[in-house]
Amino acid sequence: MGQILSIINGASPQNSRSDDALNLSIPAKFKIQVVGDEKQVSARLQQYNIIDKKEEITRGVVGKNCYDYRSCEQEEDLEEQKLSIEVRWIKHYSSEYKILLVGEGDFSFSASLAVAFVSAKNITATSLDSIEFLSTNYKNALSNINKLRSLGAKVMHDVDATKMANVFPFNCMRFDRVVFNFPLAGFFPYESKGAVIWRHRILVQQFFENAKSMIHINGEIHITHKSNGFFKEWNLEFIASSVGLRLIEEVPFNLKDYPGYRNKYGFGGDKNFNCIPSKTYKFGLKKPNEKGGSYFLK
């Protein structure tokens, strides 16, 4: 179910962005596609009934003081206080946690959490792919999305996990868990192994840099990732350390722990890929006395 965040030489991906997405330059010769400017994001969110008129009018305040903005986190906290729902768990995740999921494929992982929790009001599930792409390539995507929304989850598309921290409404949201399952930068058959690994490390680093600004002080960033061969050479722990994160623990991943989850190929095929062996790596903010590493990828 990996998200393909395309970092390619001047070319746009053919299968993962809507027409209104923007291209921004990053260092060297690579490009990465992003979610779009504020007006475009606002328009997409209005389509999914996330922004009301009051939010639209006061939207300019967000960048100045997120916590004075009642439509964001404070208002969600007030809603939570009104709920008296039994706390439910599925593996590492509690229904009490505010959970952001990025890079979703057919949204089956998000749906698995939502069904386990009964109420999904604390879940925000996102995909890089457009709703049109999902409905065309994943036969169960729309039913999973409908299930999530019926249980109260927020579902958004065209969200780039390497840029989202600076984009409304994510720039005024904080989470207990940010989850990225099986990240993938794309397929590059004509490049050397070292170049391909470098691309994936860039993807992970940029995701970490965004996610770390979106978690509470005791929050966690989870990456589920294959743990052998080529994938092990990404060296997630080193990348995390370079941006001020620490490895809390790594635990074996078992697909059966998440009923209904189907891990999809990142290029949009509706087939499942072999995720054995894999681990879930949990990262948190470094403590004040812990030293950070160097930004070796820049």
Secondary structure, DSSP 8 states (H G I E B T S, - for coil): ---B--EESS---SSS--TT-EEEE-STT-EEEE---HHHHHHHHHHTT---HHHHHTGGGTTT-GGG-TTTHHHHHHHHHH------EETTEETTS-EEEES-SSSHHHHHHHHHHS--TTEEEE-SS-HHHHHHH-TTHHHHHHHHHHTT-EEE-S--TTTGGGSTTGGG--EEEEEEES-B----TTS-HHHHHHHHHHHHHHHHHHHGGGEEEEEEEEEEEE-SHHHHTT-HHHHHHHTTEEEEEEEE--GGGSTT---B-TTS-SSB----SEEEEEEEE--TTS-----TT-
